[in-house]
Amino acid sequence: LSKVQIAEIMTKNVMVARPEASLESAASVMLDNKIGGLPVVDADNKVIGIITESDIFKAFLGRHKTRSDMDVFMVKQ
């Protein structure tokens, strides 16, 4: 595995979510395609975050973080 490059095994046709999409639509896409997360992209298709199964569970249970809390964990380049 130490010689295998990510480019050799990565998913190339990536499904994405938009920030204005509903949580339900993201969950539906993830369930229908058997994937655990979706990159969230802006209008320029720049990745601005990720939505995961854990995020959806937290939202369902009322344990999601607010947007200001999430900014602390996002890496800005």
C-alpha positions in Angstrom: 0.0 0.0 0.0 2.9 2.4 0.6 3.5 2.5 -3.2 -0.2 3.0 -4.2 -1.0 6.6 -5.0 -4.3 8.1 -4.2 -4.9 9.0 -7.8 -4.9 5.3 -8.7 -7.8 4.4 -6.5 -9.8 7.6 -5.9 -13.4 8.1 -7.1 -13.3 10.3 -10.2 -16.9 11.1 -10.9 -17.6 12.7 -7.5 -21.1 13.5 -6.4 -21.4 16.9 -4.6 -23.8 18.9 -2.6 -24.4 22.7 -2.7 -24.6 24.7 0.5 -28.2 25.7 -0.1 -29.3 22.0 -0.6 -31.5 20.4 2.1 -30.2 17.9 4.5 -32.8 15.5 3.3 -31.6 15.7 -0.3 -28.0 15.2 0.7 -29.0 12.2 2.9 -31.0 10.7 0.0 -28.1 11.0 -2.5 -25.7 9.4 0.1 -28.2 6.5 0.8 -29.0 5.9 -2.9 -25.4 5.8 -3.9 -24.1 4.0 -0.8 -21.6 6.7 0.1 -20.7 8.1 3.5 -20.1 11.7 2.6 -20.4 14.5 0.0 -18.1 17.4 -0.7 -19.9 20.7 -0.5 -19.0 23.0 -3.4 -19.8 26.7 -4.1 -21.0 28.1 -7.4 -17.4 27.9 -8.8 -17.2 24.2 -7.8 -14.7 25.0 -5.1 -14.8 22.6 -2.2 -16.0 24.6 0.9 -16.7 21.7 3.2 -18.0 18.2 3.5 -21.3 16.7 4.8 -21.0 13.2 6.3 -23.3 10.6 7.8 -22.1 11.7 11.2 -23.2 15.3 10.5 -26.7 14.0 9.5 -27.0 11.9 12.6 -26.0 14.9 14.8 -28.5 17.1 13.1 -31.2 14.5 13.5 -30.4 14.2 17.2 -30.1 18.0 17.6 -26.4 17.9 18.3 -25.2 19.8 15.1 -22.9 22.7 15.4 -23.8 26.2 14.2 -22.2 27.8 11.2 -19.9 29.8 13.4 -18.8 26.7 15.3 -18.0 25.0 12.0 -15.8 27.8 10.8 -13.3 26.9 13.5 -12.8 23.5 12.0 -12.6 24.5 8.3 -9.2 25.0 6.8 -9.0 28.1 4.6 -6.4 28.3 1.9 
